[in-house]
Amino acid sequence: MTRDSGSAPILFGGAIDMHCHFGPEPLVEKLAKHPHAVDPIQAAQEAAAAGMRAIVLKAHEFPSTAVADLANKAVPEVTSIAGMCCDHPVGGLNPQAVDTALRAGAQVIWLPTLSSISNRPAAIEAAFGVSQGIAVLDPDGEMVPEVRDIMDLVAAHDAVLATGHITVDEHYAVARAFGGRGNLVVTHAMHASAGPGLSVDQVVELADLGAVIEFCAHTCMGKPSTFEQVISAVGRIGPERAIVSTDYGWTDTLPHPAAGLRGYVNALWDEGVDERQLRLMAGAVPARLLNMN
């Protein structure tokens, strides 16, 4: 029998969205050709109204430390958490920038996203004015020293290292180096255009190396084949090694983050993911990663 959350939606008080975009961010708006769906205050207000516990504010151009601080002052009912992407605007794989962000309160550090070598050179040039993408591995397949320095900093601060948009080979290298050492999140694991487009088997392998796997609403909502793969992957790795988040907020053509997380959680429930699993992935596991337990 098909379940329908529309008649009795799951209320997910205490949920945490670890992938919430916000504006203004001119770079993303130029690429998306649309404005952001929310600014940081609006994202926090909508999260608070939904009974959420926290949001992680993600920007591709700058650390969100100051933004998160202001959002917490404006909307104290929900915790806004800062992060930083290791993209060209902050100097790429820049340990000094990472150290500064972590000391200012950032709790999530993403490896290269829009700057990653996984993107087409033309796309990188359109975004940043340079054609050279940022690689996590050198031509011999060895981890570049800056990544090891960044890992040391993230581990020292008990923060979260997220994989960003790096290649599949880079995912495995990072997971082998950091999965058993610190908090590692495989970002939007099954997203083929803004992520590694991992198969279910690859998700299992990375989880076995110590990574927590992120399944975003933007990954699978409206894409039934990917949706089925996400449910299969969750079944194989278990909810204790997974988080659900949105990757919404970067364009007004998609749902707002808080509403999008609610719709995503209920869509997963409709397809048979039970409420205990959803509460783990939307609440307890991200809280553990962010030291909020």
Wavefront OBJ file of the C-alpha trace (Angstrom):
o trace
v 0.000 0.000 0.000
v 1.370 3.408 -0.968
v 1.774 5.830 1.912
v 0.730 9.451 1.582
v 2.315 11.960 3.930
v 0.011 14.643 2.565
v -2.712 13.550 4.950
v -0.376 13.285 7.960
v 2.991 14.920 7.242
v 5.956 14.136 9.414
v 6.863 17.116 11.574
v 10.618 17.205 11.895
v 11.300 19.438 14.875
v 15.007 19.492 15.611
v 16.074 18.929 11.995
v 19.378 20.311 10.720
v 20.044 21.293 7.108
v 23.797 20.988 6.511
v 23.593 22.411 2.980
v 21.704 25.710 2.904
v 22.627 28.299 0.266
v 21.797 31.989 0.570
v 22.268 35.282 -1.226
v 23.423 37.725 -2.208
v 26.260 35.944 -3.952
v 26.910 37.514 -7.366
v 28.977 34.626 -8.712
v 26.210 32.062 -8.237
v 23.525 34.454 -9.464
v 25.552 35.050 -12.634
v 25.842 31.313 -13.268
v 22.260 30.450 -12.320
v 20.810 33.487 -14.104
v 18.371 33.714 -11.185
v 18.451 35.325 -7.744
v 18.835 33.276 -4.602
v 15.659 32.004 -2.968
v 16.600 33.330 0.485
v 19.008 35.608 2.273
v 20.562 34.283 5.514
v 18.043 35.963 7.798
v 15.105 34.647 5.776
v 16.644 31.165 5.722
v 16.974 31.255 9.510
v 13.480 32.661 10.037
v 11.910 29.964 7.879
v 13.954 27.263 9.611
v 12.849 28.548 13.015
v 9.203 28.644 11.908
v 9.534 25.007 10.813
v 10.873 23.999 14.222
v 14.339 23.223 12.922
v 17.378 23.216 15.147
v 20.102 24.512 12.846
v 21.177 25.385 9.315
v 24.678 25.398 7.825
v 25.083 28.474 5.617
v 27.117 27.676 2.494
v 28.643 30.228 0.104
v 31.019 29.601 -2.797
v 32.625 33.065 -2.672
v 33.455 33.705 0.979
v 33.430 32.183 4.480
v 29.969 32.553 6.004
v 31.306 33.252 9.497
v 30.185 36.879 9.772
v 26.888 36.093 8.071
v 26.151 33.255 10.514
v 26.993 35.481 13.475
v 24.536 38.131 12.304
v 21.845 35.521 11.557
v 22.204 34.131 15.075
v 21.730 37.585 16.553
v 18.694 38.241 14.343
v 17.085 34.801 14.715
v 18.305 33.189 17.952
v 15.576 30.518 17.832
v 17.628 28.498 15.342
v 21.408 28.052 15.161
v 23.059 29.322 11.989
v 26.395 27.595 11.432
v 29.212 28.880 9.235
v 31.380 27.133 6.693
v 33.815 27.825 3.873
v 34.412 26.425 0.393
v 38.022 26.051 -0.754
v 37.380 27.734 -4.098
v 39.333 30.332 -6.073
v 37.930 33.406 -4.247
v 39.555 32.319 -0.941
v 42.782 31.157 -2.579
v 41.675 27.600 -3.301
v 43.267 24.994 -1.066
v 44.445 27.679 1.334
v 45.265 26.421 4.843
v 45.589 29.978 6.175
v 42.054 30.823 5.014
v 40.772 27.561 6.497
v 42.500 28.283 9.818
v 41.051 31.790 9.903
v 37.539 30.530 9.135
v 37.704 27.782 11.752
v 38.957 30.179 14.427
v 36.075 32.506 13.520
v 33.554 29.732 14.125
v 33.220 27.819 10.848
v 32.307 24.192 11.423
v 32.225 22.848 7.851
v 35.047 23.122 5.310
v 34.214 22.063 1.767
v 36.963 21.003 -0.607
v 36.771 22.689 -4.049
v 33.269 23.001 -5.433
v 32.756 25.210 -8.504
v 36.557 25.389 -8.814
v 37.120 21.622 -8.841
v 38.810 19.923 -11.785
v 35.627 17.862 -12.073
v 34.101 20.899 -13.796
v 34.704 21.798 -17.435
v 37.486 24.386 -17.904
v 34.998 26.631 -19.707
v 32.663 26.513 -16.706
v 35.498 27.352 -14.321
v 36.548 30.252 -16.524
v 32.970 31.518 -16.726
v 32.790 31.490 -12.938
v 36.230 32.706 -11.919
v 37.996 34.074 -14.985
v 40.632 31.309 -14.882
v 40.547 28.017 -16.750
v 42.602 25.999 -14.286
v 40.593 23.866 -11.894
v 41.789 22.973 -8.409
v 43.026 19.403 -7.947
v 43.164 17.518 -4.666
v 45.665 15.012 -6.101
v 48.911 15.727 -7.949
v 49.685 14.194 -11.380
v 51.134 11.116 -9.634
v 47.901 10.549 -7.718
v 49.306 11.734 -4.391
v 47.433 14.067 -2.073
v 48.676 17.630 -2.450
v 50.293 18.929 0.781
v 47.745 21.701 1.256
v 44.927 19.163 1.582
v 46.806 17.345 4.316
v 47.319 20.661 6.111
v 43.590 21.404 5.797
v 42.769 17.958 7.172
v 45.018 18.636 10.174
v 43.219 21.911 10.859
v 39.741 20.408 10.514
v 40.669 17.533 12.818
v 42.205 19.883 15.398
v 38.977 21.907 15.526
v 36.782 18.773 15.492
v 35.014 20.321 12.507
v 33.609 18.670 9.375
v 35.492 18.144 6.127
v 33.070 17.925 3.181
v 34.119 16.733 -0.247
v 32.565 19.479 -2.359
v 32.602 18.734 -6.096
v 35.853 16.758 -6.288
v 36.276 13.777 -8.615
v 35.471 10.168 -7.757
v 39.171 9.258 -7.485
v 39.720 12.228 -5.196
v 36.772 11.114 -3.045
v 38.414 7.757 -2.440
v 41.784 9.337 -1.653
v 40.233 11.774 0.817
v 38.145 9.057 2.455
v 41.180 6.818 2.900
v 43.167 9.678 4.417
v 40.495 11.218 6.637
v 37.520 8.872 6.973
v 38.882 7.109 10.034
v 40.356 10.237 11.538
v 37.727 12.957 11.547
v 34.243 13.984 10.506
v 34.000 13.458 6.742
v 30.889 14.112 4.654
v 30.549 13.032 1.025
v 28.692 16.021 -0.405
v 25.515 15.400 -2.500
v 26.830 11.935 -3.225
v 24.613 10.966 -6.142
v 24.435 14.330 -7.875
v 26.119 13.916 -11.273
v 26.442 17.608 -12.214
v 27.441 19.154 -8.860
v 28.876 16.048 -7.281
v 30.597 12.772 -8.044
v 27.495 10.972 -9.339
v 28.339 7.950 -7.220
v 26.733 4.561 -7.679
v 25.155 2.741 -4.764
v 28.198 0.446 -4.531
v 30.552 3.442 -4.404
v 28.461 5.048 -1.672
v 28.795 1.862 0.372
v 32.561 1.736 -0.191
v 33.049 5.351 0.922
v 30.860 4.824 3.976
v 32.965 1.781 4.843
v 36.036 4.028 4.660
v 34.493 6.193 7.375
v 32.524 8.837 5.490
v 29.011 10.025 6.273
v 27.028 10.213 3.041
v 24.928 13.277 2.268
v 21.750 12.795 0.225
v 20.376 16.181 -0.861
v 16.866 17.046 -1.938
v 18.407 18.691 -4.991
v 20.046 15.337 -5.752
v 16.883 13.372 -6.220
v 13.631 15.298 -5.937
v 11.889 15.114 -9.299
v 14.363 12.509 -10.537
v 12.777 9.119 -9.834
v 15.724 6.938 -10.861
v 18.094 8.810 -8.571
v 15.451 8.838 -5.850
v 15.276 5.051 -5.978
v 19.064 4.831 -5.834
v 19.163 7.073 -2.766
v 16.657 4.863 -0.967
v 18.676 1.787 -1.937
v 21.896 3.370 -0.686
v 20.333 4.369 2.635
v 19.137 0.810 3.057
v 22.634 -0.547 2.524
v 24.696 1.879 4.633
v 22.104 2.487 7.341
v 20.816 5.851 8.595
v 23.623 6.178 11.143
v 26.039 6.843 8.270
v 23.829 9.219 6.284
v 22.386 12.708 6.400
v 19.591 14.336 4.427
v 19.880 18.010 3.519
v 18.628 20.272 0.757
v 21.262 22.074 -1.352
v 18.490 24.620 -1.891
v 18.539 28.392 -1.604
v 20.868 29.116 -4.526
v 18.048 29.776 -7.011
v 14.450 30.909 -6.749
v 13.461 28.194 -9.231
v 13.761 25.591 -6.445
v 11.975 25.368 -3.064
v 13.166 27.419 -0.133
v 15.481 25.337 2.077
v 13.204 24.797 5.094
v 10.155 23.960 2.977
v 12.325 21.832 0.721
v 13.648 19.759 3.608
v 10.133 19.112 4.868
v 8.965 18.043 1.402
v 12.023 15.833 0.934
v 11.632 14.075 4.283
v 7.987 13.372 3.584
v 8.716 12.162 0.046
v 11.227 9.688 1.469
v 8.641 8.535 4.008
v 6.113 8.072 1.223
v 8.567 5.683 -0.446
v 9.027 3.564 2.668
v 11.889 5.145 4.649
v 10.676 4.908 8.237
v 10.383 7.818 10.632
v 13.168 6.625 12.934
v 15.596 6.579 10.004
v 14.504 10.017 8.862
v 14.929 11.502 12.322
v 18.440 10.085 12.490
v 19.449 11.427 9.068
v 17.779 14.815 9.457
v 18.611 15.338 13.121
v 20.820 13.069 15.196
v 23.580 12.383 12.674
v 24.126 16.020 11.614
v 23.961 17.012 15.297
v 26.716 14.504 16.029
v 28.869 15.834 13.189
v 28.393 19.414 14.378
v 28.975 18.593 18.065
v 25.451 19.607 19.008
v 24.497 16.443 20.945
l 1 2 3 4 5 6 7 8 9 10 11 12 13 14 15 16 17 18 19 20 21 22 23 24 25 26 27 28 29 30 31 32 33 34 35 36 37 38 39 40 41 42 43 44 45 46 47 48 49 50 51 52 53 54 55 56 57 58 59 60 61 62 63 64 65 66 67 68 69 70 71 72 73 74 75 76 77 78 79 80 81 82 83 84 85 86 87 88 89 90 91 92 93 94 95 96 97 98 99 100 101 102 103 104 105 106 107 108 109 110 111 112 113 114 115 116 117 118 119 120 121 122 123 124 125 126 127 128 129 130 131 132 133 134 135 136 137 138 139 140 141 142 143 144 145 146 147 148 149 150 151 152 153 154 155 156 157 158 159 160 161 162 163 164 165 166 167 168 169 170 171 172 173 174 175 176 177 178 179 180 181 182 183 184 185 186 187 188 189 190 191 192 193 194 195 196 197 198 199 200 201 202 203 204 205 206 207 208 209 210 211 212 213 214 215 216 217 218 219 220 221 222 223 224 225 226 227 228 229 230 231 232 233 234 235 236 237 238 239 240 241 242 243 244 245 246 247 248 249 250 251 252 253 254 255 256 257 258 259 260 261 262 263 264 265 266 267 268 269 270 271 272 273 274 275 276 277 278 279 280 281 282 283 284 285 286 287 288 289 290 291 292 293
